[in-house]
Amino acid sequence: MRVLVWQWGRRGAGPKMAVELARGLNALEGCQAVLSLSEKAEILRADPSVTNDLSVRTYTTLMSLLGRVLQAPWLVRQLTARVRRIRPDLAICAMPGPLDLLMAQALRRAGVPVVVIVHDAQAHPGDGFPGQIMLQRLLVWRADAVVALTTHVAALLEAQRCMRGRKAIVASHPPFAFEGGTALAQPLAHGGSIRLLAFGRLLPYKGLDLLADALQEMGQTQPGYVCRVVGKGPDAPWLHRLADVPGVSVENRWVPEGEIASLLAWADVLLLPYREASQSGVGAAALAAGRWVLATNVGGLAEQFRSKPQAVLCAPTSAGIAQALRQMIAQPPPVPEPEGNATVKADWASMAGKLLSDLWCVLPHPAGSSAAGPMAAKPAPRTKS
């Protein structure tokens, strides 16, 4: 079976998701993944092992995006020809983006079933671009199958008209592993104050105002922590409040793919003080790096972390976050071991195998195929060099 995996974002979790999913598919017997990324995807520079099988010129500015939209008829014809040469049995959008309707149209012309992995069923405050959810719902409407990464997101999706009464397939979000030259020692092995890290896009729904209040309270009663808040976001009041807390530094900047491993290696605890959430990619990366995770009990975070002994869930309030941090300092959770590359690869292969099996139950079977086709049972992973 040949599966086309596409995601045309230039940086962030989308291209990473596509790369890891493609690797998981390639680890299955009888399955070949074809990866399609933006020609300017940051991950191509950060990880030379990534092969961009179907490179696409996307956009870098709003004007260049509008230019690509105006070229839509020509782009669809070009994509259709390229897809027909590849001859995939199935295509999976790893995370929706602005130009995906063009690919969906090309795949439809080529007779290829389209699957969309939806990360957020609705926009978070301050997140995304104008019209993002409208475009996503149009894509979901046209898709042959829809996948969510938590039951929380699946339930929100299934209430939307774009699902046309269908059920979403629920898949897992395996850990992200980031390569880097920094050794991953156990938490607190550095012998100093506990290191707290809030990392990712610094947006309103991330609860950074709650974190500011919690750390101010912690500073009064529990000294001895160091906290870094790192990521890109608006110059918001809560960032200034955080920067004024003793022991806290704020780095409002984009973190390139190549720096993420060293950033996680620095931390003892990853903080997810969210007000709402679908799931967390940075949380998945922290698990792979053997870090403790403190997350608020909202949205899909409980589903993602409640079975993880190195994770602590708390109420989505400043008092709840402060209390959980005090408890972690007084009685740390079990010391986690970093998940090696072999374990992470196996997790992605397992996720990919189950996803294909679930898709086989809902997608039309090719003419002449048996009911127990290649997606009916989870294929066994094969060892990759």
C-alpha positions in Angstrom: 0.0 0.0 0.0 1.3 3.5 -0.9 0.1 6.3 1.3 0.7 10.0 0.5 1.2 12.1 3.6 1.1 15.9 3.1 1.4 19.0 5.3 2.5 22.3 3.8 3.2 24.4 6.8 6.7 25.9 6.9 7.5 25.3 10.6 6.1 24.0 13.8 4.1 20.9 14.7 2.4 20.3 11.3 5.5 19.3 9.3 6.9 17.3 12.3 3.6 15.4 12.5 3.8 14.6 8.8 7.4 13.4 9.0 6.8 11.1 12.0 3.6 9.7 10.5 5.4 8.9 7.3 8.2 7.2 9.2 5.6 5.2 11.1 4.0 4.1 7.9 7.3 3.2 6.4 8.0 0.9 9.4 5.0 -1.3 8.5 5.4 -4.3 6.3 3.8 -3.8 2.9 3.4 0.0 3.3 5.3 2.8 1.6 4.8 6.5 2.6 5.2 9.3 0.1 5.9 12.6 1.9 4.8 16.0 0.6 6.1 19.1 2.4 6.6 22.8 1.6 9.9 23.3 -0.2 10.6 25.8 2.6 9.7 23.6 5.5 12.1 24.2 8.4 12.3 20.5 9.3 14.1 19.9 6.0 17.1 22.0 7.2 16.9 20.7 10.8 16.8 17.0 9.8 18.7 16.0 6.7 17.3 12.5 6.8 13.9 13.8 5.8 13.1 13.2 2.1 10.5 15.5 0.6 9.1 13.3 -2.1 6.6 15.7 -3.4 7.9 19.2 -2.8 5.4 22.1 -3.1 6.1 25.8 -3.4 3.6 27.4 -1.0 3.9 30.9 0.4 5.9 33.1 2.8 3.7 36.2 3.0 0.0 37.1 2.7 0.6 38.4 -0.8 2.3 35.2 -1.9 -0.6 33.2 -0.4 -3.1 35.3 -2.4 -0.9 34.7 -5.5 -1.0 30.9 -5.0 -4.8 31.1 -4.6 -5.1 33.0 -7.9 -3.1 30.2 -9.5 -5.5 27.6 -8.2 -6.7 26.1 -11.5 -3.2 25.6 -12.8 -2.0 24.3 -9.4 -4.8 21.7 -9.2 -3.9 20.5 -12.7 -0.2 20.3 -11.8 -0.9 18.5 -8.5 -3.3 16.1 -10.2 -0.6 15.1 -12.7 2.0 14.6 -10.0 -0.4 12.6 -7.8 -1.3 10.3 -10.8 2.4 9.6 -11.3 2.8 8.6 -7.7 -0.4 6.5 -7.7 -1.1 6.5 -4.0 -3.8 4.2 -2.6 -4.6 6.8 0.1 -3.7 10.3 1.1 -3.6 11.7 4.6 -3.5 15.4 5.5 -1.4 15.5 8.7 -2.7 18.9 9.8 -5.0 21.2 7.9 -3.6 24.4 6.3 -4.7 27.2 3.9 -4.0 25.4 0.6 -5.2 21.9 1.4 -8.5 22.3 -0.6 -6.3 22.4 -3.7 -4.7 19.1 -2.9 -8.0 17.6 -2.0 -9.4 18.6 -5.4 -6.4 17.1 -7.1 -6.7 13.9 -5.2 -10.4 13.7 -6.0 -9.6 14.0 -9.7 -7.0 11.3 -9.4 -9.4 9.0 -7.6 -7.5 8.9 -4.3 -9.4 8.7 -0.9 -8.7 11.7 1.3 -8.2 11.5 5.1 -7.8 14.6 7.3 -6.3 14.6 10.8 -8.0 17.4 12.8 -6.0 18.7 15.7 -8.4 21.4 16.9 -12.2 21.2 16.3 -12.5 25.0 17.0 -10.2 27.9 17.1 -8.5 28.7 20.4 -8.4 32.4 21.4 -5.6 34.2 19.6 -4.7 31.1 17.5 -4.6 30.6 13.8 -5.4 32.9 10.9 -8.7 34.5 9.7 -10.9 31.9 8.0 -8.8 28.9 9.3 -11.7 27.0 10.8 -14.0 27.7 7.8 -11.3 26.2 5.4 -10.9 23.3 7.8 -14.6 22.6 7.8 -14.7 22.7 4.0 -11.8 20.2 3.9 -13.5 17.9 6.5 -16.8 18.1 4.4 -14.9 16.8 1.3 -12.8 14.2 3.1 -13.6 10.5 2.9 -12.6 10.0 6.6 -11.7 12.3 9.5 -9.3 11.5 12.3 -9.0 13.2 15.8 -6.2 12.7 18.3 -8.4 12.7 21.4 -12.0 11.7 22.1 -12.5 15.3 23.3 -11.8 16.7 19.8 -13.8 13.8 18.2 -16.9 14.7 20.2 -16.6 18.4 19.2 -16.2 17.5 15.6 -19.1 15.1 15.5 -21.4 17.9 16.5 -20.4 20.0 13.4 -22.4 20.0 10.2 -19.2 19.4 8.1 -19.0 15.8 9.5 -22.2 14.9 7.7 -23.2 12.6 10.5 -20.0 10.6 10.4 -18.0 9.4 13.4 -14.4 10.5 13.7 -11.6 7.9 14.0 -9.7 8.5 17.2 -5.9 8.0 17.0 -3.2 8.5 19.5 -0.5 11.3 19.5 2.8 9.5 20.0 5.7 11.3 21.5 7.8 13.7 19.4 11.5 13.0 19.6 13.9 15.9 18.7 17.5 15.2 17.8 20.2 17.3 19.5 23.7 17.3 20.8 22.7 17.8 24.4 22.6 14.7 26.6 19.3 14.0 28.3 20.1 13.6 32.0 17.3 12.8 34.4 15.3 15.7 36.0 17.2 17.4 38.9 20.4 15.7 37.9 22.0 19.2 37.6 21.8 19.6 41.3 20.4 23.1 41.3 16.9 24.6 41.7 14.1 22.9 39.9 13.8 24.1 36.3 10.4 24.9 35.0 9.7 25.4 31.3 6.7 26.8 29.5 7.3 26.4 25.8 5.3 26.9 22.7 3.2 29.7 21.2 2.5 32.3 23.8 -1.2 32.7 23.2 -4.1 33.7 25.5 -5.5 30.2 25.8 -2.2 28.8 27.1 -3.0 30.2 30.6 0.2 32.2 31.1 -1.8 34.6 33.2 -2.6 31.7 35.6 1.0 30.7 35.6 2.1 34.3 36.5 -0.3 34.3 39.5 0.8 30.8 40.5 4.5 31.6 40.4 4.0 34.9 42.3 2.4 32.8 45.0 5.2 30.2 44.8 7.8 33.0 45.2 6.3 33.9 48.5 6.2 30.5 50.0 8.4 28.1 47.9 11.7 29.7 46.7 14.3 27.8 44.8 12.8 27.4 41.3 14.0 28.7 37.9 11.5 29.2 35.2 11.9 30.0 31.5 8.9 31.0 29.3 10.0 30.5 25.7 8.0 30.9 22.5 6.5 33.3 20.0 3.4 35.4 20.8 2.0 38.9 21.1 3.6 41.4 23.5 0.8 40.7 26.1 0.5 42.0 29.7 0.8 38.5 31.2 4.3 38.2 29.7 5.4 41.4 31.4 3.9 40.1 34.7 5.8 36.8 34.3 9.0 38.7 33.5 8.6 40.6 36.8 8.5 37.4 38.9 11.8 36.7 40.5 13.5 33.6 38.9 11.4 33.9 35.7 12.8 34.8 32.3 10.7 35.4 29.2 12.1 34.8 25.7 9.5 35.9 23.2 10.9 34.4 20.0 10.4 31.6 17.5 12.4 28.5 18.5 13.9 26.8 15.5 13.5 23.0 15.2 17.2 22.5 15.9 17.0 24.2 19.4 14.1 22.2 20.8 16.1 19.2 22.0 18.5 21.4 24.1 15.6 23.4 25.5 13.8 20.2 26.7 17.1 18.9 28.0 17.5 22.0 30.2 14.1 21.6 31.8 13.0 19.3 34.7 9.3 20.1 34.3 7.3 21.2 31.3 4.4 23.4 32.3 1.1 23.3 30.4 -1.1 25.7 32.4 -3.8 25.9 29.6 -7.3 27.3 30.0 -8.4 25.0 27.1 -6.7 22.4 25.0 -7.2 19.7 22.4 -3.9 17.9 23.0 -0.3 19.0 23.3 2.5 18.4 20.9 5.1 19.9 23.2 3.8 17.7 26.0 4.3 14.7 23.7 7.9 15.9 23.1 8.5 16.3 26.9 7.4 12.7 27.5 9.9 11.5 24.8 12.6 13.6 26.5 12.0 12.1 29.9 10.7 15.3 31.5 8.0 15.7 34.1 4.8 17.3 32.9 2.4 19.5 34.9 -0.8 20.1 33.0 -4.2 21.5 33.8 -7.1 19.1 33.6 -8.8 20.6 30.6 -9.9 19.4 27.1 -7.8 16.6 25.8 -4.9 17.0 28.2 -6.3 14.6 30.8 -6.8 12.0 28.2 -3.3 12.5 27.0 -1.5 12.4 30.3 -3.6 10.7 33.0 -2.0 7.3 32.4 1.6 8.8 32.5 3.3 8.4 35.9 5.6 11.3 35.1 2.7 13.7 34.6 0.6 15.6 37.1 -2.8 17.0 36.4 -4.2 20.0 38.3 -7.2 22.3 38.4 -7.0 25.1 35.7 -6.6 27.9 38.4 -3.5 29.7 39.7 -4.1 28.1 43.1 -4.3 24.6 41.5 -1.1 25.2 39.6 0.8 26.5 42.6 -0.4 23.6 44.8 0.7 21.0 42.2 4.1 22.6 41.8 4.6 22.6 45.6 3.7 18.9 45.6 6.1 18.1 42.8 8.9 19.9 44.6 8.2 18.2 47.9 7.4 14.7 46.5 8.6 14.5 42.9 6.8 11.9 40.6 8.7 8.8 39.5 11.9 9.8 37.7 11.2 9.2 34.0 13.6 7.7 31.5 13.9 9.3 28.1 12.1 7.3 25.5 14.8 6.2 23.1 14.5 6.6 19.3 13.6 2.9 19.0 10.7 3.3 21.4 9.4 6.5 19.7 9.6 4.8 16.3 7.7 1.8 17.6 5.0 4.1 19.0 4.6 5.9 15.7 4.5 2.5 13.8 1.8 1.3 16.2 -0.2 4.4 15.7 0.1 4.2 12.0 -0.8 0.5 11.9 -3.9 1.0 14.0 -4.9 4.1 11.9 -4.7 2.1 8.7 -6.7 -0.7 10.3 -9.4 1.7 11.4 -9.5 3.4 8.0 -10.0 0.1 6.2 -13.3 -0.2 8.1 -14.7 3.1 6.9 -13.2 3.7 3.4 -14.5 2.1 0.2 -12.4 -0.9 -0.7 -10.7 -1.0 -4.1 -12.4 -3.3 -6.6 -11.4 -6.9 -6.2 -9.9 -6.3 -2.7 -10.7 -8.7 0.1 -12.5 -7.7 3.3 -9.3 -8.6 5.2 -7.2 -6.2 3.2 -4.0 -4.5 4.3 -5.7 -2.3 6.8 -7.8 -5.0 8.5 -5.0 -6.0 10.9 -2.2 -4.0 12.4 0.9 -4.8 10.4 4.1 -5.8 12.3 6.8 -3.1 12.4 10.0 -3.9 10.6 13.4 -2.9 11.8 14.9 0.2 10.1 18.6 1.1 10.0 
